[in-house]
Each structure stands twice: as C-alpha cells, then as structure tokens.
Amino acid sequence: MFRLVETIKLNDGVFENIDIHNERFNNSRKTLFGVENSIDLNEILNSCEYNKTGLYKCRVVYNKEIIKVEFVPYDLKQIKSLKVVRAEIDYSYKYEDRSDINKLLELRGSCDDILIVKNDRLTDTSAANIAFFDDDRWYTPLYPLLKGTEREKLLRERRIFEEDLRLDDLKKFHKAAIFSTMVNFGEIIIPVSNIVY
C-alpha cells in the first residue's frame, strides 16, 4: 500500500496551520483509503516528544493510519532561479514517493529549482507552490500539482488569488514568490526574468 506524507512546520514548539493540515490529512485518508474515522493531528503531535526551540520539519507518514512521525531540523534553501520543465505528472496528493518529481529536478541545469508546466499551464516548483505579481495582486496557478496548506491559508486570507495561468502569461508578471509549509510567503521572491525556458 502506498504511503503519503503530511509535512508540518514546527516553529519554537508551535505546529503552524495545524487545522488546514488536519483537513488535508483526513480528506486524503477518506478519499484514497475509504477511512471514515478522523484522526486529530494536533492531539497526536502534542503527545510526541519534540524540541521546543528551533525550526523543524515534522513529517507524518501515513496511509489508513499513521505509520511514523519524525522531526527533522530545517534550514531554508535559497532559490534564485527556475528552469521551466514540461511534464505530464500527477501529484494531487502528497505522496511519500517523489521519484517522478526528482527526475524532473535533474533537468534544472544551472538553475536552483524547476517550474513545472503541465498541459501548457503553470503549476508548482519541485517542492513548493508559486504565485506571480503584476503590480496589483499575487496570482497562483489554478491547477497546481499539489494544493499546499500555505497556499490554502493565503487563499482564505485573500492574499493570493487563483488564476488559470499558462506559460505565455509569465510575461505579464514582474516577480514570483515561492512558498510552502516550510517557507513563509515573501521569504523567497525572485524576478520573473530569472525563470529560464
């Protein structure tokens, strides 16, 4: 049976966006494995032993039930350039097996990461969602590979807006923000001119 991962930011003893993680975790269990009972991640994680200071990536590996919980120290990786890579890939759930994405990442050349284009539509980088700024609003792709929890939070707060973005739309924008569970919105911003075709 395949396994999924829920990655949660643990910052100085606080699990961030835990309610949105709980929603995705239990929706994935229900949709993929037919499990009706919910598990409260907040309850499970707070019963674990973990360091109360510092920044950690909490990884919950699961299928029908939780298989393991691990805490890994986290350092922000700097991204200054993206390589456009076209691929027909399915990552609509946060699968533990990322081998297809890792193969695409090998195509980045001298760039730091990739921008995956599927069906001529902009999606995500190898490990994060992305949004583009046009001097008025931040727009995130309507069809991401994975609907991340930070993306969901930003949409609910109306800080970013969904848009059906195609590769040709890149010229409308000036800069891009790369964000994820572990990377706050605004921590990594690059000029669109640093996206290489």
FIBATOR-221011 format. One record per residue: z, y negated, x negated of N, C-alpha, C in turn; residue number from 0; residue in one letter. Coordinates in pm, 1 decimal. Layout:
BEGIN
- Z | Y | X | Z | Y | X | Z | Y | X | NUM | A
...
***
This chain:
BEGIN
- 0.0 | 118.6 | -85.1 | 0.0 | 0.0 | 0.0 | 0.0 | -124.7 | -89.5 | 0 | M
- -89.2 | -220.1 | -61.8 | -97.7 | -340.1 | -144.6 | 26.6 | -427.0 | -124.2 | 1 | F
- 47.5 | -516.3 | -218.9 | 166.7 | -599.7 | -216.8 | 128.7 | -747.5 | -216.2 | 2 | R
- 215.9 | -828.0 | -159.3 | 199.0 | -972.0 | -156.4 | 314.0 | -1037.4 | -231.1 | 3 | L
- 296.7 | -1167.8 | -257.7 | 400.0 | -1243.7 | -327.1 | 423.2 | -1374.3 | -252.5 | 4 | V
- 547.2 | -1408.0 | -235.4 | 582.6 | -1541.9 | -188.4 | 647.9 | -1610.8 | -307.6 | 5 | E
- 587.8 | -1719.4 | -353.4 | 639.2 | -1794.4 | -468.2 | 711.7 | -1917.6 | -416.5 | 6 | T
- 836.3 | -1931.3 | -454.8 | 920.5 | -2039.7 | -403.1 | 978.0 | -2118.7 | -520.9 | 7 | I
- 974.9 | -2247.9 | -510.1 | 1028.7 | -2334.1 | -615.2 | 1180.9 | -2341.0 | -601.7 | 8 | K
- 1249.7 | -2308.4 | -711.2 | 1394.7 | -2319.9 | -718.4 | 1424.6 | -2431.6 | -817.6 | 9 | L
- 1472.6 | -2542.4 | -766.8 | 1494.6 | -2660.7 | -848.9 | 1642.1 | -2698.6 | -843.8 | 10 | N
- 1711.4 | -2678.8 | -955.0 | 1855.4 | -2706.9 | -963.4 | 1932.6 | -2644.4 | -847.1 | 11 | D
- 1903.8 | -2516.9 | -822.2 | 1977.6 | -2441.7 | -721.3 | 1930.1 | -2458.8 | -579.2 | 12 | G
- 1822.4 | -2537.7 | -557.5 | 1770.4 | -2561.2 | -421.9 | 1634.0 | -2494.8 | -406.9 | 13 | V
- 1620.3 | -2410.8 | -303.1 | 1491.0 | -2349.1 | -271.6 | 1411.6 | -2448.0 | -186.4 | 14 | F
- 1299.7 | -2496.0 | -238.7 | 1223.3 | -2600.5 | -170.1 | 1126.5 | -2541.8 | -66.5 | 15 | E
- 1106.4 | -2615.9 | 42.8 | 1012.2 | -2577.2 | 150.6 | 1041.9 | -2438.4 | 206.9 | 16 | N
- 1167.6 | -2398.6 | 208.1 | 1201.3 | -2260.5 | 244.9 | 1157.3 | -2224.6 | 387.7 | 17 | I
- 1161.5 | -2319.8 | 481.1 | 1122.0 | -2289.4 | 619.6 | 973.4 | -2255.5 | 629.0 | 18 | D
- 889.7 | -2328.9 | 555.0 | 745.4 | -2301.2 | 557.2 | 716.6 | -2168.8 | 486.8 | 19 | I
- 788.1 | -2140.4 | 377.8 | 773.0 | -2010.2 | 310.9 | 811.9 | -1897.3 | 406.4 | 20 | H
- 920.6 | -1916.1 | 478.8 | 967.4 | -1814.8 | 573.9 | 860.5 | -1786.7 | 679.6 | 21 | N
- 797.0 | -1892.5 | 729.8 | 689.8 | -1877.5 | 829.6 | 575.8 | -1793.6 | 773.1 | 22 | E
- 527.1 | -1832.0 | 654.3 | 412.5 | -1760.1 | 596.5 | 447.3 | -1615.8 | 564.5 | 23 | R
- 562.8 | -1595.1 | 505.4 | 610.2 | -1461.4 | 468.6 | 613.8 | -1369.2 | 590.6 | 24 | F
- 677.5 | -1414.9 | 698.5 | 689.6 | -1330.2 | 817.8 | 558.2 | -1316.8 | 893.6 | 25 | N
- 475.0 | -1422.3 | 895.8 | 341.8 | -1411.2 | 958.2 | 255.0 | -1311.2 | 883.9 | 26 | N
- 260.6 | -1310.4 | 750.6 | 183.3 | -1214.7 | 670.7 | 229.4 | -1072.5 | 698.5 | 27 | S
- 359.3 | -1051.1 | 704.6 | 413.5 | -916.9 | 733.8 | 367.4 | -869.4 | 870.5 | 28 | R
- 368.6 | -958.1 | 968.2 | 328.9 | -921.1 | 1104.9 | 179.0 | -892.1 | 1112.7 | 29 | K
- 97.1 | -981.9 | 1056.0 | -48.1 | -968.5 | 1066.0 | -101.4 | -849.5 | 986.3 | 30 | T
- -52.9 | -832.2 | 863.3 | -109.1 | -729.4 | 774.7 | -44.5 | -592.3 | 790.1 | 31 | L
- 83.3 | -590.2 | 829.6 | 155.0 | -461.6 | 834.4 | 211.2 | -428.2 | 972.1 | 32 | F
- 189.6 | -515.2 | 1070.1 | 235.9 | -487.9 | 1205.8 | 386.7 | -490.8 | 1222.4 | 33 | G
- 456.2 | -558.0 | 1131.9 | 602.8 | -563.3 | 1136.8 | 646.3 | -673.3 | 1233.2 | 34 | V
- 729.8 | -637.7 | 1329.0 | 775.0 | -735.0 | 1429.1 | 904.4 | -805.3 | 1390.0 | 35 | E
- 990.9 | -734.4 | 1314.6 | 1120.2 | -795.4 | 1281.0 | 1104.3 | -899.8 | 1171.4 | 36 | N
- 1170.4 | -1013.3 | 1188.6 | 1165.6 | -1119.4 | 1088.0 | 1276.5 | -1099.1 | 985.7 | 37 | S
- 1248.3 | -1142.2 | 864.7 | 1347.6 | -1145.6 | 758.5 | 1369.5 | -1291.9 | 724.0 | 38 | I
- 1494.7 | -1332.3 | 711.9 | 1526.5 | -1469.6 | 676.4 | 1533.1 | -1480.7 | 524.2 | 39 | D
- 1428.6 | -1537.8 | 464.7 | 1424.6 | -1551.3 | 318.9 | 1541.4 | -1633.0 | 266.0 | 40 | L
- 1581.1 | -1734.5 | 339.7 | 1691.9 | -1819.0 | 295.9 | 1818.1 | -1735.2 | 276.3 | 41 | N
- 1843.0 | -1647.7 | 371.2 | 1961.2 | -1559.7 | 364.9 | 1950.4 | -1463.2 | 246.5 | 42 | E
- 1831.8 | -1402.9 | 230.1 | 1810.3 | -1306.2 | 121.5 | 1826.1 | -1374.7 | -14.7 | 43 | I
- 1760.1 | -1488.3 | -32.4 | 1760.8 | -1555.2 | -162.8 | 1898.1 | -1608.3 | -199.3 | 44 | L
- 1970.5 | -1657.6 | -101.9 | 2103.8 | -1710.4 | -131.8 | 2205.4 | -1600.8 | -162.1 | 45 | N
- 2167.9 | -1475.4 | -135.0 | 2255.9 | -1363.6 | -171.9 | 2224.5 | -1312.1 | -313.3 | 46 | S
- 2117.4 | -1366.1 | -374.3 | 2077.8 | -1324.5 | -509.5 | 2156.4 | -1402.9 | -615.1 | 47 | C
- 2163.1 | -1343.4 | -734.8 | 2219.5 | -1413.6 | -849.9 | 2108.2 | -1497.0 | -912.9 | 48 | E
- 2130.4 | -1626.1 | -930.3 | 2029.5 | -1709.7 | -995.0 | 2096.6 | -1828.7 | -1061.8 | 49 | Y
- 2024.3 | -1887.9 | -1154.7 | 2074.9 | -2002.2 | -1229.7 | 2071.9 | -2126.7 | -1141.4 | 50 | N
- 2180.0 | -2199.7 | -1137.5 | 2189.6 | -2317.5 | -1050.2 | 2133.3 | -2444.5 | -1114.2 | 51 | K
- 2093.6 | -2436.3 | -1240.9 | 2035.7 | -2554.3 | -1305.0 | 1899.2 | -2519.2 | -1362.1 | 52 | T
- 1808.6 | -2616.4 | -1358.3 | 1675.4 | -2594.9 | -1413.6 | 1572.7 | -2563.2 | -1307.0 | 53 | G
- 1448.0 | -2547.1 | -1353.4 | 1334.0 | -2522.2 | -1265.1 | 1286.9 | -2378.7 | -1282.0 | 54 | L
- 1279.6 | -2305.4 | -1169.9 | 1240.5 | -2164.5 | -1171.8 | 1135.7 | -2136.1 | -1065.8 | 55 | Y
- 1050.8 | -2040.9 | -1098.0 | 957.7 | -1984.9 | -1000.1 | 1025.7 | -1859.3 | -946.1 | 56 | K
- 1059.2 | -1861.3 | -818.4 | 1117.3 | -1743.5 | -753.3 | 1002.2 | -1664.5 | -691.4 | 57 | C
- 988.4 | -1538.9 | -733.2 | 880.2 | -1453.6 | -682.5 | 939.2 | -1343.8 | -594.5 | 58 | R
- 899.6 | -1343.9 | -467.0 | 941.3 | -1239.1 | -374.1 | 820.7 | -1147.5 | -354.2 | 59 | V
- 829.0 | -1026.2 | -407.2 | 719.6 | -928.4 | -394.4 | 750.7 | -841.3 | -273.4 | 60 | V
- 650.6 | -823.7 | -185.6 | 678.4 | -752.5 | -59.9 | 553.3 | -688.8 | -1.5 | 61 | Y
- 575.0 | -597.1 | 92.5 | 474.7 | -553.5 | 188.8 | 546.8 | -552.3 | 323.9 | 62 | N
- 577.0 | -434.6 | 378.4 | 654.8 | -435.3 | 503.1 | 794.7 | -490.4 | 480.5 | 63 | K
- 850.2 | -458.1 | 365.0 | 984.5 | -503.4 | 327.7 | 978.2 | -570.7 | 191.3 | 64 | E
- 1085.6 | -633.6 | 151.5 | 1093.9 | -695.0 | 19.3 | 1110.2 | -584.8 | -85.1 | 65 | I
- 1026.3 | -589.3 | -187.9 | 1029.9 | -489.6 | -295.1 | 1116.9 | -538.5 | -410.2 | 66 | I
- 1098.5 | -665.3 | -449.0 | 1182.8 | -721.5 | -554.8 | 1180.5 | -873.2 | -547.5 | 67 | K
- 1284.6 | -932.4 | -605.0 | 1295.1 | -1077.4 | -618.1 | 1320.7 | -1106.3 | -765.0 | 68 | V
- 1241.7 | -1197.4 | -822.7 | 1262.8 | -1231.8 | -962.9 | 1256.9 | -1383.0 | -980.2 | 69 | E
- 1324.6 | -1430.1 | -1085.2 | 1332.0 | -1572.8 | -1115.6 | 1278.6 | -1594.0 | -1256.5 | 70 | F
- 1173.3 | -1677.1 | -1266.9 | 1106.9 | -1699.5 | -1395.1 | 1115.0 | -1848.5 | -1427.9 | 71 | V
- 1165.7 | -1886.0 | -1547.1 | 1165.9 | -2028.2 | -1583.9 | 1023.9 | -2084.2 | -1577.0 | 72 | P
- 1012.1 | -2210.8 | -1534.4 | 879.7 | -2268.1 | -1512.6 | 859.7 | -2394.3 | -1595.3 | 73 | Y
- 745.1 | -2401.5 | -1660.7 | 701.3 | -2522.1 | -1731.0 | 569.2 | -2566.8 | -1670.1 | 74 | D
- 558.2 | -2694.5 | -1638.4 | 436.0 | -2748.2 | -1578.6 | 320.6 | -2740.3 | -1677.8 | 75 | L
- 210.7 | -2678.4 | -1634.2 | 90.7 | -2668.1 | -1716.9 | 3.8 | -2790.7 | -1689.8 | 76 | K
- -35.5 | -2858.9 | -1796.0 | -119.7 | -2977.8 | -1779.6 | -265.3 | -2937.3 | -1752.8 | 77 | Q
- -325.1 | -2997.6 | -1653.1 | -466.3 | -2973.5 | -1620.9 | -536.7 | -3108.9 | -1624.5 | 78 | I
- -638.5 | -3117.0 | -1709.0 | -711.7 | -3243.0 | -1723.0 | -858.6 | -3230.0 | -1685.5 | 79 | K
- -906.8 | -3105.1 | -1671.9 | -1048.4 | -3085.6 | -1637.5 | -1066.6 | -2955.7 | -1560.3 | 80 | S
- -1168.9 | -2955.1 | -1474.1 | -1201.0 | -2838.1 | -1391.6 | -1348.1 | -2803.2 | -1407.6 | 81 | L
- -1376.7 | -2674.6 | -1406.2 | -1514.3 | -2624.4 | -1408.7 | -1546.7 | -2568.8 | -1270.2 | 82 | K
- -1657.0 | -2614.0 | -1210.6 | -1699.6 | -2562.7 | -1080.2 | -1750.8 | -2420.5 | -1097.3 | 83 | V
- -1695.1 | -2328.8 | -1016.3 | -1735.4 | -2188.0 | -1019.5 | -1764.3 | -2144.7 | -876.1 | 84 | V
- -1883.2 | -2089.4 | -855.3 | -1919.7 | -2040.0 | -721.2 | -1878.6 | -1893.5 | -707.2 | 85 | R
- -1817.4 | -1859.9 | -593.8 | -1773.7 | -1721.7 | -573.1 | -1751.3 | -1694.1 | -425.4 | 86 | A
- -1783.5 | -1572.8 | -386.0 | -1752.3 | -1525.3 | -250.3 | -1627.7 | -1438.1 | -265.6 | 87 | E
- -1513.4 | -1496.6 | -246.6 | -1386.9 | -1430.7 | -273.7 | -1295.1 | -1447.7 | -153.9 | 88 | I
- -1212.9 | -1346.4 | -126.8 | -1116.5 | -1355.6 | -17.2 | -976.2 | -1355.1 | -75.4 | 89 | D
- -903.5 | -1463.6 | -51.6 | -763.9 | -1470.7 | -93.7 | -684.3 | -1542.0 | 15.9 | 90 | Y
- -711.0 | -1500.1 | 141.9 | -649.1 | -1567.9 | 255.5 | -500.0 | -1536.7 | 268.9 | 91 | S
- -454.7 | -1433.7 | 197.2 | -312.2 | -1403.3 | 186.9 | -275.4 | -1403.9 | 39.1 | 92 | Y
- -149.2 | -1427.6 | 10.2 | -105.9 | -1440.7 | -130.1 | -80.7 | -1301.9 | -189.0 | 93 | K
- -191.1 | -1236.7 | -225.7 | -184.7 | -1101.6 | -280.3 | -126.0 | -1102.7 | -421.3 | 94 | Y
- -51.5 | -996.8 | -454.1 | 0.5 | -983.7 | -590.5 | -114.5 | -962.1 | -689.1 | 95 | E
- -215.8 | -888.3 | -647.0 | -332.5 | -860.9 | -731.7 | -424.8 | -983.6 | -732.7 | 96 | D
- -428.8 | -1050.7 | -847.2 | -511.7 | -1171.0 | -862.4 | -628.5 | -1145.1 | -957.2 | 97 | R
- -668.3 | -1019.8 | -973.8 | -770.0 | -986.1 | -1074.1 | -903.7 | -1055.8 | -1046.7 | 98 | S
- -943.4 | -1071.7 | -920.2 | -1070.1 | -1140.3 | -889.7 | -1064.3 | -1287.4 | -931.6 | 99 | D
- -951.3 | -1351.9 | -907.5 | -935.9 | -1492.0 | -946.9 | -929.5 | -1503.8 | -1098.4 | 100 | I
- -860.1 | -1410.1 | -1162.5 | -850.2 | -1413.7 | -1309.3 | -987.2 | -1397.4 | -1375.5 | 101 | N
- -1075.2 | -1317.5 | -1314.8 | -1212.3 | -1302.5 | -1368.5 | -1287.6 | -1435.2 | -1358.3 | 102 | K
- -1269.3 | -1504.6 | -1247.8 | -1333.8 | -1635.5 | -1230.5 | -1279.2 | -1736.3 | -1331.3 | 103 | L
- -1150.0 | -1728.4 | -1357.4 | -1086.7 | -1821.7 | -1451.1 | -1145.4 | -1808.3 | -1591.8 | 104 | L
- -1192.6 | -1688.5 | -1624.6 | -1254.4 | -1666.5 | -1756.3 | -1383.6 | -1747.6 | -1772.6 | 105 | E
- -1439.5 | -1798.5 | -1661.4 | -1564.1 | -1875.5 | -1665.5 | -1539.8 | -2025.4 | -1688.1 | 106 | L
- -1415.9 | -2065.4 | -1712.6 | -1383.7 | -2208.1 | -1721.2 | -1436.1 | -2276.6 | -1846.7 | 107 | R
- -1478.9 | -2199.0 | -1946.1 | -1529.7 | -2259.6 | -2069.1 | -1421.9 | -2340.6 | -2137.8 | 108 | G
- -1453.5 | -2466.1 | -2170.4 | -1356.3 | -2551.3 | -2239.9 | -1266.9 | -2629.0 | -2142.2 | 109 | S
- -1286.7 | -2607.8 | -2013.0 | -1203.4 | -2675.9 | -1912.6 | -1067.9 | -2606.7 | -1899.3 | 110 | C
- -972.9 | -2677.2 | -1840.2 | -838.1 | -2623.0 | -1824.5 | -826.4 | -2524.6 | -1708.5 | 111 | D
- -907.2 | -2543.8 | -1605.2 | -898.5 | -2459.9 | -1485.6 | -1034.5 | -2463.2 | -1416.6 | 112 | D
- -1041.2 | -2399.9 | -1300.2 | -1166.6 | -2393.9 | -1224.4 | -1147.0 | -2454.9 | -1085.9 | 113 | I
- -1257.7 | -2500.3 | -1027.5 | -1263.1 | -2542.2 | -887.2 | -1357.6 | -2443.6 | -820.4 | 114 | L
- -1303.5 | -2362.2 | -731.1 | -1381.9 | -2254.3 | -669.3 | -1458.5 | -2308.7 | -549.0 | 115 | I
- -1588.1 | -2281.6 | -547.6 | -1676.9 | -2320.2 | -437.8 | -1721.9 | -2192.1 | -368.0 | 116 | V
- -1697.6 | -2184.5 | -237.6 | -1733.4 | -2066.5 | -157.8 | -1819.7 | -2112.6 | -41.1 | 117 | K
- -1935.6 | -2051.0 | -25.2 | -2029.6 | -2091.3 | 81.7 | -2060.8 | -2241.2 | 73.0 | 118 | N
- -2077.1 | -2292.0 | -49.4 | -2106.3 | -2432.8 | -77.9 | -1991.6 | -2526.2 | -39.2 | 119 | D
- -1875.0 | -2468.9 | -5.9 | -1760.1 | -2551.0 | 31.6 | -1655.1 | -2550.2 | -79.3 | 120 | R
- -1592.4 | -2666.4 | -99.9 | -1482.7 | -2675.9 | -195.0 | -1362.6 | -2599.9 | -138.7 | 121 | L
- -1290.9 | -2529.0 | -226.5 | -1173.4 | -2453.4 | -180.4 | -1049.9 | -2494.7 | -260.5 | 122 | T
- -1021.8 | -2422.9 | -368.9 | -899.6 | -2440.3 | -447.0 | -928.4 | -2428.1 | -595.8 | 123 | D
- -824.9 | -2454.1 | -677.0 | -831.3 | -2418.2 | -817.9 | -785.6 | -2272.8 | -827.7 | 124 | T
- -765.8 | -2223.2 | -948.4 | -726.9 | -2082.5 | -962.5 | -587.3 | -2053.9 | -907.5 | 125 | S
- -499.9 | -2155.0 | -906.3 | -361.4 | -2129.4 | -864.5 | -301.7 | -2241.5 | -780.7 | 126 | A
- -386.8 | -2330.3 | -728.7 | -332.1 | -2444.2 | -654.5 | -432.7 | -2496.4 | -553.6 | 127 | A
- -380.6 | -2569.4 | -456.3 | -466.5 | -2642.7 | -363.7 | -506.0 | -2774.3 | -429.2 | 128 | N
- -601.2 | -2842.2 | -365.7 | -652.7 | -2965.9 | -423.6 | -681.2 | -3065.3 | -311.3 | 129 | I
- -671.6 | -3193.2 | -344.1 | -708.9 | -3299.3 | -249.9 | -784.3 | -3406.2 | -327.3 | 130 | A
- -868.9 | -3480.0 | -256.2 | -955.9 | -3580.1 | -317.8 | -932.7 | -3715.6 | -251.3 | 131 | F
- -936.5 | -3821.9 | -332.3 | -905.4 | -3957.1 | -284.7 | -1029.8 | -4043.9 | -284.2 | 132 | F
- -1048.9 | -4117.7 | -172.6 | -1166.9 | -4204.3 | -158.8 | -1129.0 | -4352.6 | -149.5 | 133 | D
- -1014.0 | -4390.0 | -203.8 | -959.3 | -4526.5 | -197.6 | -893.3 | -4557.9 | -63.6 | 134 | D
- -888.7 | -4461.6 | 25.7 | -824.8 | -4483.0 | 155.1 | -728.3 | -4369.5 | 187.0 | 135 | D
- -779.8 | -4246.5 | 183.3 | -699.1 | -4130.2 | 218.8 | -723.2 | -4015.3 | 121.3 | 136 | R
- -627.0 | -3923.5 | 119.6 | -643.0 | -3797.8 | 45.7 | -694.1 | -3691.0 | 142.0 | 137 | W
- -802.6 | -3624.6 | 102.8 | -862.2 | -3519.6 | 184.9 | -853.4 | -3385.9 | 112.2 | 138 | Y
- -809.7 | -3284.2 | 184.9 | -801.5 | -3149.7 | 128.5 | -903.0 | -3060.7 | 199.5 | 139 | T
- -961.5 | -2963.4 | 130.6 | -1063.1 | -2879.3 | 194.3 | -1012.3 | -2810.2 | 321.1 | 140 | P
- -1095.7 | -2812.5 | 422.3 | -1064.7 | -2746.3 | 549.7 | -1056.4 | -2595.0 | 532.7 | 141 | L
- -1132.1 | -2541.1 | 436.2 | -1136.4 | -2396.3 | 415.2 | -1085.0 | -2360.2 | 275.7 | 142 | Y
- -954.1 | -2373.7 | 250.7 | -901.8 | -2335.0 | 119.6 | -903.6 | -2183.2 | 105.5 | 143 | P
- -893.8 | -2135.2 | -16.0 | -878.5 | -1990.3 | -34.3 | -745.5 | -1945.5 | 23.1 | 144 | L
- -641.1 | -2025.4 | -1.3 | -506.9 | -1993.2 | 46.8 | -443.9 | -2119.8 | 104.2 | 145 | L
- -389.6 | -2108.9 | 222.8 | -319.9 | -2222.3 | 283.3 | -179.0 | -2227.2 | 224.9 | 146 | K
- -165.2 | -2305.8 | 119.1 | -38.7 | -2313.5 | 47.3 | 70.2 | -2383.4 | 126.5 | 147 | G
- 194.4 | -2356.6 | 88.9 | 308.5 | -2413.9 | 160.7 | 322.8 | -2564.2 | 133.6 | 148 | T
- 293.7 | -2607.8 | 11.9 | 298.8 | -2751.8 | -17.6 | 187.8 | -2823.4 | 59.8 | 149 | E
- 70.1 | -2760.1 | 68.6 | -41.2 | -2815.2 | 146.6 | 1.4 | -2831.8 | 292.3 | 150 | R
- 65.0 | -2728.9 | 346.7 | 109.7 | -2733.0 | 486.2 | 210.8 | -2845.9 | 507.6 | 151 | E
- 304.0 | -2861.1 | 415.5 | 403.9 | -2968.5 | 424.9 | 336.2 | -3105.6 | 423.4 | 152 | K
- 241.2 | -3124.0 | 331.8 | 171.4 | -3253.1 | 320.6 | 87.7 | -3282.9 | 444.4 | 153 | L
- 27.1 | -3180.7 | 503.5 | -48.8 | -3199.6 | 627.6 | 44.2 | -3241.7 | 741.1 | 154 | L
- 158.9 | -3174.2 | 751.1 | 254.2 | -3207.4 | 857.6 | 308.1 | -3349.7 | 841.5 | 155 | R
- 321.2 | -3392.9 | 716.8 | 370.2 | -3528.6 | 689.0 | 258.2 | -3633.1 | 697.5 | 156 | E
- 134.8 | -3587.8 | 718.8 | 15.9 | -3673.4 | 726.9 | -5.0 | -3754.4 | 599.4 | 157 | R
- 23.9 | -3688.9 | 486.7 | -3.4 | -3749.3 | 355.7 | -140.6 | -3707.0 | 305.2 | 158 | R
- -190.0 | -3592.6 | 354.9 | -326.3 | -3547.8 | 327.6 | -390.0 | -3508.4 | 460.7 | 159 | I
- -524.4 | -3502.1 | 460.8 | -597.0 | -3472.8 | 583.9 | -705.0 | -3370.1 | 555.1 | 160 | F
- -721.6 | -3274.7 | 646.6 | -823.8 | -3171.2 | 628.2 | -962.8 | -3228.1 | 653.3 | 161 | E
- -1057.2 | -3181.0 | 573.4 | -1197.1 | -3222.2 | 588.3 | -1284.6 | -3108.4 | 538.7 | 162 | E
- -1395.8 | -3084.4 | 608.0 | -1492.0 | -2982.3 | 564.3 | -1568.6 | -3040.8 | 445.4 | 163 | D
- -1524.5 | -3007.7 | 326.1 | -1579.9 | -3067.1 | 204.4 | -1676.0 | -2972.4 | 135.4 | 164 | L
- -1795.8 | -3023.8 | 108.8 | -1896.8 | -2947.6 | 35.5 | -1906.3 | -3000.4 | -106.8 | 165 | R
- -1969.5 | -2922.7 | -190.6 | -1979.4 | -2959.3 | -331.4 | -2040.9 | -3098.7 | -348.0 | 166 | L
- -2139.7 | -3128.5 | -266.6 | -2208.5 | -3258.2 | -275.6 | -2116.8 | -3375.9 | -239.7 | 167 | D
- -2008.1 | -3347.2 | -167.9 | -1914.9 | -3453.2 | -127.6 | -1831.0 | -3506.7 | -243.1 | 168 | D
- -1828.6 | -3435.6 | -354.0 | -1746.9 | -3479.8 | -467.3 | -1779.0 | -3622.9 | -508.7 | 169 | L
- -1904.9 | -3661.8 | -495.8 | -1945.4 | -3796.3 | -540.0 | -1882.2 | -3907.8 | -457.3 | 170 | K
- -1825.5 | -3875.1 | -340.7 | -1759.6 | -3975.9 | -257.0 | -1620.7 | -4012.5 | -308.2 | 171 | K
- -1567.6 | -3928.9 | -398.9 | -1427.6 | -3942.9 | -438.0 | -1412.3 | -3989.9 | -581.9 | 172 | F
- -1295.3 | -4046.9 | -609.9 | -1267.2 | -4100.7 | -742.7 | -1171.6 | -4013.2 | -822.8 | 173 | H
- -1073.6 | -3955.5 | -751.7 | -976.8 | -3872.9 | -823.0 | -934.8 | -3754.4 | -737.6 | 174 | K
- -874.5 | -3656.2 | -804.9 | -831.0 | -3533.3 | -738.7 | -685.5 | -3505.1 | -774.9 | 175 | A
- -609.6 | -3457.3 | -678.0 | -470.6 | -3416.4 | -700.4 | -462.9 | -3264.8 | -686.2 | 176 | A
- -400.3 | -3202.4 | -783.2 | -382.2 | -3057.0 | -784.1 | -234.4 | -3031.5 | -756.2 | 177 | I
- -204.9 | -2946.9 | -657.0 | -65.7 | -2928.3 | -616.4 | -44.6 | -2786.8 | -564.0 | 178 | F
- 79.0 | -2742.6 | -571.2 | 114.7 | -2607.8 | -525.8 | 264.0 | -2603.8 | -498.3 | 179 | S
- 313.8 | -2486.1 | -469.9 | 457.6 | -2468.8 | -454.4 | 532.3 | -2526.1 | -574.2 | 180 | T
- 479.9 | -2500.9 | -693.4 | 549.4 | -2539.7 | -815.5 | 511.4 | -2678.5 | -866.5 | 181 | M
- 402.0 | -2733.6 | -815.5 | 352.0 | -2863.4 | -864.6 | 353.9 | -2964.1 | -750.3 | 182 | V
- 440.0 | -3063.9 | -761.0 | 450.3 | -3166.2 | -657.3 | 321.6 | -3247.5 | -648.3 | 183 | N
- 292.4 | -3293.0 | -528.0 | 176.9 | -3379.6 | -506.1 | 194.0 | -3506.0 | -590.3 | 184 | F
- 93.5 | -3537.1 | -672.1 | 98.5 | -3654.0 | -757.9 | 133.7 | -3622.8 | -902.1 | 185 | G
- 184.6 | -3503.0 | -929.4 | 219.5 | -3466.6 | -1067.4 | 96.1 | -3443.1 | -1154.2 | 186 | E
- -9.8 | -3386.8 | -1093.9 | -135.2 | -3365.2 | -1167.6 | -247.5 | -3433.5 | -1091.5 | 187 | I
- -297.8 | -3541.7 | -1149.6 | -410.7 | -3615.0 | -1091.6 | -515.9 | -3631.2 | -1201.2 | 188 | I
- -639.5 | -3597.5 | -1167.6 | -748.2 | -3610.0 | -1266.2 | -863.2 | -3690.8 | -1205.1 | 189 | I
- -941.6 | -3759.3 | -1289.3 | -1061.2 | -3825.8 | -1237.4 | -1163.8 | -3720.5 | -1192.7 | 190 | P
- -1235.0 | -3748.0 | -1084.8 | -1339.5 | -3656.4 | -1038.3 | -1445.2 | -3638.5 | -1147.1 | 191 | V
- -1461.5 | -3737.5 | -1232.7 | -1558.6 | -3726.0 | -1343.1 | -1519.7 | -3614.4 | -1441.8 | 192 | S
- -1395.7 | -3564.5 | -1435.4 | -1352.6 | -3454.4 | -1520.9 | -1376.5 | -3317.5 | -1456.7 | 193 | N
- -1451.1 | -3317.4 | -1345.3 | -1492.1 | -3191.7 | -1282.1 | -1634.3 | -3162.4 | -1328.1 | 194 | I
- -1650.6 | -3053.1 | -1400.0 | -1775.3 | -3020.7 | -1467.9 | -1853.2 | -2918.0 | -1386.5 | 195 | V
- -1982.5 | -2941.7 | -1372.0 | -2068.8 | -2849.0 | -1296.0 | -2121.3 | -2739.1 | -1387.6 | 196 | Y
***
